[in-house]
Amino acid sequence: MADIRIERRDDHGLATVMARKGVGTDAIGSALGLLAPARPGRHAGDDGLSLIGIGAGTWLALREAADPFWSDGLRDRLAGLASVSDQSGAYVIFRITGAGARTLLQRGLAIDLHPAVFGPGAAAVSAIAHIGVVIWPVTEGGGYDVAIQRSYANCFAHWLDEGVAAL
């Protein structure tokens, strides 16, 4: 069996950020004190906030170990620039690490996860087993974080279990 570790993470804060008409990525990034990706990608700030580009003028804002009202502060910082919708309860993040993580995920993902093309700062919106995912590489220790809608968490966990057993 391959060396794979799977951790289901529910301790995050996650919010959708959508820029208002005419507001560019520079304005969003400036208001948050970090670089807002202009295309799929992930940029982290010094304060533990990350922005993951998921579409034109749209990001997932991620804060590790967030308190229940963390998105209120995000909404205040982006007042007049973007709409913010807390998605913390709507998503689960699976952290998949170990030597077999990339092999496992490549079995269901139609993008190349090789570190030469999907390294630090990368992110993608795709599907695994007909389940919509947002995926990005984890820089600490290697592996990947995969965000999925909570209602699909059990189905995705089943796919992971089946995939690990087949390796």
C-alpha positions as CSV (number, residue, x, y, z in Angstrom):
1,M,0.0,0.0,0.0
2,A,1.3,3.5,-0.9
3,D,2.3,6.0,1.8
4,I,-0.8,8.3,1.9
5,R,-2.2,10.3,4.8
6,I,-5.7,11.8,4.6
7,E,-6.8,14.4,7.1
8,R,-10.3,15.9,7.0
9,R,-10.1,19.5,8.1
10,D,-13.1,21.4,9.4
11,D,-11.2,24.1,11.4
12,H,-10.9,26.6,8.6
13,G,-12.6,29.8,7.6
14,L,-13.6,30.0,4.0
15,A,-15.4,32.7,2.1
16,T,-16.3,33.5,-1.5
17,V,-15.0,37.0,-2.5
18,M,-16.4,38.5,-5.7
19,A,-15.1,41.8,-6.9
20,R,-17.6,44.5,-7.8
21,K,-17.9,45.7,-11.3
22,G,-14.8,47.7,-12.3
23,V,-12.8,46.7,-9.2
24,G,-9.5,45.0,-10.2
25,T,-7.3,42.4,-8.5
26,D,-4.9,45.1,-7.3
27,A,-7.5,46.8,-5.3
28,I,-8.6,43.6,-3.7
29,G,-5.1,42.6,-2.9
30,S,-4.2,46.0,-1.5
31,A,-7.2,46.0,0.8
32,L,-6.2,42.6,2.2
33,G,-2.5,43.2,2.2
34,L,-1.6,40.4,-0.1
35,L,-1.4,39.7,-3.8
36,A,-4.7,38.6,-5.2
37,P,-4.2,36.1,-8.0
38,A,-5.5,37.3,-11.4
39,R,-5.9,33.7,-12.5
40,P,-6.2,30.3,-10.8
41,G,-3.6,30.3,-8.1
42,R,-3.0,30.8,-4.4
43,H,-1.3,33.6,-2.6
44,A,-0.8,33.7,1.2
45,G,-0.4,36.8,3.3
46,D,1.6,37.2,6.5
47,D,-1.5,37.3,8.7
48,G,-2.6,33.7,7.8
49,L,-5.1,34.7,5.1
50,S,-4.8,33.2,1.6
51,L,-6.7,34.0,-1.6
52,I,-7.3,31.2,-4.0
53,G,-8.3,32.4,-7.5
54,I,-11.3,30.4,-8.7
55,G,-12.5,32.6,-11.6
56,A,-12.5,36.1,-13.1
57,G,-12.7,38.5,-10.2
58,T,-13.6,35.6,-7.8
59,W,-11.6,34.1,-5.0
60,L,-11.9,31.8,-2.0
61,A,-10.5,33.5,1.0
62,L,-9.0,30.9,3.4
63,R,-8.1,31.4,7.1
64,E,-6.7,28.6,9.1
65,A,-8.4,28.0,12.5
66,A,-10.8,30.9,12.1
67,D,-13.3,32.1,14.7
68,P,-17.0,32.0,13.8
69,F,-17.1,35.7,12.9
70,W,-13.9,36.0,10.9
71,S,-15.7,36.8,7.7
72,D,-17.1,40.0,9.3
73,G,-13.7,41.5,9.4
74,L,-13.0,40.4,5.8
75,R,-16.3,42.0,4.7
76,D,-15.3,45.2,6.5
77,R,-11.9,45.3,4.8
78,L,-13.5,44.8,1.3
79,A,-16.5,47.2,1.8
80,G,-17.3,48.8,-1.5
81,L,-14.8,46.6,-3.4
82,A,-16.3,43.1,-3.2
83,S,-19.1,40.9,-2.0
84,V,-18.1,38.4,0.7
85,S,-20.1,35.3,1.5
86,D,-18.9,33.0,4.4
87,Q,-18.6,29.4,3.1
88,S,-17.0,28.0,6.2
89,G,-19.8,25.6,6.9
90,A,-20.3,24.7,3.3
91,Y,-16.9,23.2,2.5
92,V,-14.6,20.5,3.9
93,I,-10.9,20.5,3.1
94,F,-9.1,17.2,2.8
95,R,-5.4,17.3,3.2
96,I,-3.8,14.5,1.2
97,T,-0.1,14.0,1.8
98,G,2.6,11.3,1.5
99,A,4.5,9.8,-1.4
100,G,1.4,8.4,-3.1
101,A,-0.8,11.5,-2.8
102,R,-0.1,12.8,-6.4
103,T,-0.6,9.3,-7.8
104,L,-3.9,8.9,-6.0
105,L,-5.3,12.3,-7.1
106,Q,-4.1,11.9,-10.7
107,R,-6.4,8.8,-11.0
108,G,-9.4,11.1,-10.8
109,L,-8.2,14.5,-11.9
110,A,-7.8,15.7,-15.4
111,I,-4.9,18.1,-14.7
112,D,-1.2,17.6,-14.3
113,L,-0.1,17.7,-10.7
114,H,3.6,17.4,-11.4
115,P,5.4,19.9,-9.2
116,A,7.0,21.5,-12.3
117,V,3.6,22.7,-13.5
118,F,1.5,22.6,-10.3
119,G,3.9,23.8,-7.7
120,P,3.7,26.4,-4.9
121,G,1.2,29.1,-5.7
122,A,-0.9,26.9,-8.1
123,A,-4.6,26.2,-7.7
124,A,-7.2,24.7,-9.9
125,V,-11.0,24.2,-10.1
126,S,-11.8,20.8,-11.5
127,A,-13.7,17.6,-10.7
128,I,-12.8,14.3,-9.2
129,A,-15.4,11.4,-9.5
130,H,-18.0,14.0,-10.7
131,I,-17.4,16.0,-7.5
132,G,-16.4,19.7,-7.9
133,V,-13.1,20.4,-6.2
134,V,-10.7,23.3,-5.6
135,I,-7.2,21.9,-5.2
136,W,-3.9,23.5,-4.4
137,P,-0.5,22.2,-3.3
138,V,0.5,22.3,0.4
139,T,3.9,23.8,0.8
140,E,4.5,22.6,4.3
141,G,5.4,18.9,3.9
142,G,4.1,18.5,0.4
143,G,0.8,17.1,-0.7
144,Y,-2.5,18.8,-1.6
145,D,-5.5,20.4,0.0
146,V,-8.8,19.6,-1.7
147,A,-11.9,21.7,-0.9
148,I,-15.2,20.2,-1.6
149,Q,-18.8,21.0,-0.7
150,R,-19.7,19.4,2.6
151,S,-22.6,17.5,1.2
152,Y,-20.2,15.5,-1.0
153,A,-17.6,14.8,1.7
154,N,-18.7,11.3,2.4
155,C,-18.7,10.4,-1.3
156,F,-15.3,11.9,-1.8
157,A,-13.9,10.1,1.3
158,H,-15.3,6.8,-0.2
159,W,-13.5,7.6,-3.5
160,L,-10.3,8.3,-1.6
161,D,-10.6,5.0,0.4
162,E,-11.2,3.0,-2.9
163,G,-8.3,4.8,-4.5
164,V,-5.9,4.1,-1.7
165,A,-6.9,0.4,-1.6
166,A,-6.2,0.1,-5.4
167,L,-2.7,1.5,-5.2
